Structures are given as structure tokens and as C-alpha cells.
Amino acid sequence: MSTTAPSTRSVFIEELFAIVREESTRDPFFDAMRAGQVSREGIKTWALQALQVVREFTRFISAIHANCPHREAQQLLAENLWEEHGRGNAERDHFALIKRLARSLGAIDEEIGQTEMLPETSAYIEHCFQVTRNGSFIEGMTAIGVGIERFMPVFFGVLAESLVTHYGLTKTDVEYLLVHVGEDEDHAERSLEIIERYAVTDDVKMKAKQALRDMLHVKRRFADALYARCLNQP
């Protein structure tokens, strides 16, 4: 993990952090889960929608890798992919782990295979494809590494604790959440180092900042719509 102190961050990285503070809002699901206020059926709904995103996440990373000309950045992205695929262990592939989580909440295989995506889930996935395929690798890394992965350790850590404390799940059931607490913190920090090193022109920096804003907007719409759906479950 990076030991870079916040005081050594460049002006550009501080501008990215400022965008996160200005544009992001607290996911309402966070506090509701911490208080044990979401029904088990509602949490299952969350897991089945999140599963749709996880199914495609490796393809987002692959698209950034394909657009990246720098070997050290490629190495980070390759490591990220390897971890997403369970480091070669099919049972620890992240898609397999989130399916285990969904099943622990009562989902059957038919639901896992045939869940209809919310419009906001579909829009979120499509936006991730758009920015990682059509943007520069800096735009993709900023959108995914800062806009998504940087938030996961805290959110997933609280979600895992709540599922064990309030809903009777085991640590094995919530392994999908727990593996992200350490892995994504490392990914986000190392992504920042790559972004800082290779975002060297004003145009690249401007596009990266816009990519971050756009990702936060789309992710917020997804989170709000999913929270509303989860609360409507008995």
C-alpha cells in the first residue's frame, strides 16, 4: 500500500478530492444498514442488483488496460484483474463470492440468473463501459479508481458488519464484502499515484475531472434508486 502522505499530494489530486467532497453524497443504504432498518428481502434486492455490476467489473478494468500504454499502470490493472478473478481460485472469484452472498440472503439460482436490472443499474453499467472503453486510461482510472473503488472499503466494511450483527450471516457469507476492504483501498491509492504521474497536461486533467464528476452523478442515481427499491421490500 502507498505510504504517500496527504501533504505531498499534487494540486491536481487535491482537486479530485475536492470534486469527491462536492459531488458525492452519503449513500442512504449505509445508515439504514448500520441501524438494521432494511429487511432481509431488501438486502437481497441490493445484492442481486450489485451482482449485475460485479458481473461486468472485470470488463471495465480490461478496457482501461487495453487503453493504457504504460507498463507499471498495466501491472496494477493486471493485479486488479487477478484479484477480481480470485487469484486463480474459481471459488474466490468475486462474481462467485457475490453469488454466495445473494444465496445466503435467500436468492435462488433462477433469481441470480434472471434478475431484471433497474434502469439506473443498466445506466450505471453502460456509463462504466463508455468511460473505460472510449476515454483515455487516465479518465478510466479516475472514474473507477477514485469514483468507485475509493468508497468501497468503508461502505463494504459497514455492510459486512451489519449483515453479521443484525442479520445472522457468517463471515464466509460476506467474504465478497470483506475482500474489498483491503484490496480496494490499495487499488485506489496506487491508482492515484498513476493518475498523478501521467496526467501531465491541462487537457488530460480537465477530462479526468469531468470523468470523475460524471461517474459520481451516475453512481448517485444508481444508489438512490436501489435504496428506494430495497425499502419497498417487505
C-alpha positions in Angstrom: 0.0 0.0 0.0 1.2 3.5 -0.7 2.7 5.5 2.1 2.4 8.8 0.3 1.3 11.4 2.8 -1.7 13.6 2.0 0.5 16.7 2.3 2.6 15.6 -0.6 -0.4 15.3 -3.0 -0.3 17.5 -6.1 -2.7 20.3 -6.7 -4.5 18.1 -9.3 -5.1 15.2 -6.8 -6.4 17.7 -4.3 -8.8 18.9 -6.9 -10.0 15.4 -7.5 -10.6 15.0 -3.7 -12.5 18.4 -3.8 -14.8 17.0 -6.5 -15.5 13.9 -4.4 -16.4 16.1 -1.4 -18.6 18.4 -3.5 -20.3 15.9 -5.8 -20.8 12.8 -3.7 -23.5 12.3 -1.1 -23.7 9.7 1.6 -25.4 6.5 0.3 -28.7 6.3 2.2 -28.3 2.5 2.3 -25.2 3.0 4.5 -27.0 4.4 7.6 -30.1 2.1 7.1 -27.9 -1.0 7.1 -25.9 0.2 10.1 -29.2 0.6 12.0 -30.6 -2.7 10.8 -33.5 -1.0 9.2 -33.6 -2.8 5.8 -35.5 -6.1 5.5 -33.7 -9.3 4.6 -35.6 -9.2 1.3 -34.4 -5.6 0.7 -30.8 -6.6 1.2 -31.3 -9.5 -1.2 -32.6 -7.0 -3.7 -29.4 -4.9 -3.2 -27.2 -7.9 -3.7 -29.0 -9.0 -6.9 -28.6 -5.6 -8.4 -25.0 -5.2 -7.2 -24.3 -8.6 -8.7 -25.1 -7.2 -12.2 -22.4 -4.6 -11.8 -19.8 -7.2 -10.4 -20.5 -9.4 -13.4 -19.1 -6.7 -15.7 -16.5 -5.2 -13.5 -13.6 -7.1 -14.9 -14.5 -5.9 -18.4 -14.2 -2.3 -17.2 -10.7 -3.0 -15.9 -9.8 -4.8 -19.1 -10.9 -1.8 -21.2 -8.7 0.5 -19.2 -5.8 -1.9 -19.5 -6.3 -2.0 -23.3 -6.1 1.8 -23.5 -3.0 2.1 -21.2 0.4 2.5 -22.8 2.4 2.5 -19.5 3.8 -0.8 -18.2 3.6 0.0 -14.5 0.0 1.1 -14.8 -0.7 -2.1 -16.8 0.8 -4.1 -14.0 -1.6 -2.5 -11.5 -4.6 -3.2 -13.7 -3.4 -6.8 -14.3 -3.1 -7.3 -10.5 -6.6 -5.9 -10.1 -8.0 -8.3 -12.6 -6.2 -11.2 -11.0 -7.7 -10.3 -7.6 -11.2 -9.9 -9.2 -10.8 -13.5 -10.6 -9.9 -14.9 -7.1 -6.2 -15.1 -7.9 -7.0 -18.2 -10.0 -9.3 -19.8 -7.4 -12.7 -20.1 -9.0 -14.5 -20.2 -5.7 -12.9 -16.9 -4.7 -13.7 -15.2 -8.0 -15.6 -12.0 -6.9 -18.6 -12.9 -9.0 -18.7 -16.3 -7.3 -18.4 -14.6 -3.9 -21.3 -12.2 -4.5 -23.5 -15.0 -5.7 -22.7 -16.7 -2.4 -23.8 -13.6 -0.6 -27.0 -13.4 -2.6 -27.7 -17.1 -1.8 -27.1 -16.5 1.9 -29.9 -13.9 1.8 -32.3 -16.4 0.2 -31.7 -15.9 -3.5 -32.2 -18.9 -5.7 -30.2 -19.6 -8.9 -33.1 -18.6 -11.1 -33.2 -15.1 -9.5 -29.4 -14.8 -9.8 -29.6 -15.7 -13.5 -32.7 -13.8 -14.4 -32.8 -10.6 -12.3 -34.2 -7.7 -14.2 -31.9 -4.7 -13.8 -33.3 -1.4 -12.6 -32.9 1.3 -15.3 -30.4 3.0 -13.1 -28.4 -0.2 -12.8 -28.3 -0.6 -16.5 -27.3 3.1 -16.9 -24.5 2.7 -14.4 -23.0 -0.3 -16.2 -23.3 1.4 -19.6 -21.6 4.5 -18.3 -18.7 2.5 -16.9 -18.3 0.8 -20.3 -18.4 4.2 -22.0 -15.8 5.9 -19.9 -13.4 2.9 -19.8 -13.7 2.0 -23.4 -13.9 5.4 -25.0 -12.0 7.6 -22.6 -8.3 7.7 -22.0 -6.8 5.3 -19.5 -6.5 8.3 -17.1 -10.2 9.0 -17.4 -11.0 5.4 -16.8 -8.7 5.0 -13.8 -10.0 8.2 -12.3 -13.7 7.2 -12.8 -13.2 3.6 -11.5 -10.3 4.0 -9.0 -11.4 7.3 -7.4 -15.1 7.4 -8.3 -15.9 3.8 -7.3 -13.1 1.8 -5.6 -12.1 4.6 -3.1 -15.6 4.4 -1.5 -15.8 0.6 -1.2 -13.7 -0.2 1.9 -15.7 1.8 4.3 -19.1 1.0 2.8 -18.5 -2.7 2.4 -16.9 -2.9 5.8 -20.0 -1.5 7.5 -22.3 -3.6 5.3 -20.4 -6.8 6.3 -20.5 -5.9 10.0 -24.2 -5.2 9.8 -25.1 -8.4 8.0 -23.2 -10.4 10.6 -24.5 -8.4 13.6 -28.1 -7.8 12.6 -29.0 -10.4 10.0 -27.2 -13.6 11.2 -24.8 -14.1 8.3 -21.4 -15.6 8.7 -18.0 -14.1 7.7 -17.9 -16.7 5.0 -21.3 -15.5 3.6 -20.0 -11.9 3.5 -16.5 -12.7 2.1 -17.3 -10.7 -1.1 -17.6 -7.6 1.0 -14.6 -8.3 3.3 -12.1 -8.9 0.5 -12.8 -5.4 -0.8 -12.0 -3.7 2.5 -8.2 -4.1 2.0 -7.9 -4.7 -1.8 -9.8 -1.6 -2.9 -8.0 0.7 -0.5 -4.8 -0.4 -2.1 -6.1 -0.1 -5.6 -7.4 3.4 -5.0 -4.1 4.6 -3.5 -2.0 3.1 -6.3 -4.4 4.4 -8.9 -3.9 7.9 -7.5 -0.1 7.6 -7.9 -0.5 6.5 -11.5 -3.0 9.3 -12.3 -0.7 11.9 -10.6 2.3 10.7 -12.6 0.7 10.6 -16.1 -1.9 13.3 -16.1 0.6 15.9 -17.3 -1.4 18.2 -19.5 -4.3 20.6 -18.7 -6.5 18.8 -21.2 -5.9 15.4 -19.6 -6.5 16.8 -16.2 -9.7 18.5 -17.3 -11.1 15.4 -18.9 -10.2 13.3 -15.8 -12.0 15.7 -13.5 -15.1 15.6 -15.7 -15.0 11.8 -15.8 -15.0 11.8 -12.0 -17.9 14.2 -11.8 -19.9 12.2 -14.3 -19.2 8.9 -12.5 -20.3 10.3 -9.2 -23.6 11.6 -10.7 -24.4 8.3 -12.3 -23.4 6.3 -9.2 -25.6 8.6 -7.0 -28.6 7.9 -9.2 -28.0 4.2 -9.0 -27.6 4.3 -5.2 -30.7 6.3 -4.7 -32.9 4.2 -7.0 -31.6 1.0 -5.4 -32.2 2.3 -1.9 -35.8 3.2 -2.8 -36.3 -0.3 -4.2 -34.8 -2.0 -1.2 -37.0 -0.1 1.2 -40.1 -1.2 -0.6 -39.4 -4.8 0.1 -41.3 -6.4 3.0 
